[in-house]
Amino acid sequence: MAATTFERALSLVLIHEGGWSDDPADPGGATNLGVTIGTLSLWLGRPATRAEVRALTPASVAPLYRRRFWDAIQGDALPAGLDYALFDFAVNSGP
């Protein structure tokens, strides 16, 4: 697959993941671009702050999405279309 396949799939996933949210009823807590404070903490190797979650950008979350989800499903080896579908599923349900 072309190097841009991940970037295209990520842009589609981020449309559905939305932006900043800190709903007290959401068990994931502070979330931005689909990345919860817990996921960011794991990624950073230390407790993340709400401000760090709020400051996330598509460029800053791309490496996390690539390693945690795209690489886990071997997205570069999948046919176009299937790569995006499995990537989206991995983001929402786990790789």
N, C-alpha and C positions, 0 to 999 in steps of 0.2 A: 504494500500500500504506500501511497505517497506520504511524504512527511506532513502534509497539510490535513490528512485524514483525522488525526487527533484534534487538531485545532477546530475543524468544522464540527466534529461530534461534540466537543466541549462547548462551543458556542450554542449549539442546540440544547444541550443539557442545562446550561446556565439560564436560558430563557425560562425554563420551567421551575428552576430552583428558586428564583426570585432574589430579592435583596434583603436588606436588614430586617430582622424580626427579633423581638425579645418579649414574646407573649408568656406571661406567668403560667398559663395553662399548658404550654408546650414543654414536655419533659426534656427536650433537647437543649433548652435554655437559649441563650443568645445564639443567633444563626445569621449568617450572611452568605449569599451565593451558594446556599446548600451546605455550608461548612458550619457545624456546631462548635460551640466553645470546647466541648470535650474532644472532638476530632482535631481541632487546631492545637489543643494542649498536647495530644499524642504526637502530632506532627512536629511540634516545637521541642518536645521532650521536657516540657515544664508547663505549669499552669498558665493558660492564656488569659488575658483580660478581655472584658467586654469591649473596651476601646480597640483592642487589636482585631477582634472579630468584626467590629463595625468598619474598620479601615481596610478590610480585604477588598481586593480588586480582581477582575478576571485574570490579569497577569500574575498576581501573587498566589492565586489558588491553582493555577494550571499545573505546577509541579506536583502538588498534592493529588490532584485528580489523576494525573498521568501515572504516578507511581502506585497509588492505592487502588485505583480502579482499572484504568486502561491497560497498564502493564500486567495486572493480575489476570485479566481476561485474554491477554495476548492480542489486543486489539489490532496491532499492526499486521498480524497474520490472517485476519478475518476479511471476508469479502465486504465490499462497500454495502452499506445498509445494515447488514448483520452486525458489523462492528459497532455502529451507533446504537442499535437495539440492545445489544448485550451490555454495552457501556452504560446506557441509561438504566437498565435493570440492575446492574452492579451498584450503581450510585444509590438507588432506592432500596435495594434488598440485600446488598452485600455481594462481593465478588465470589 
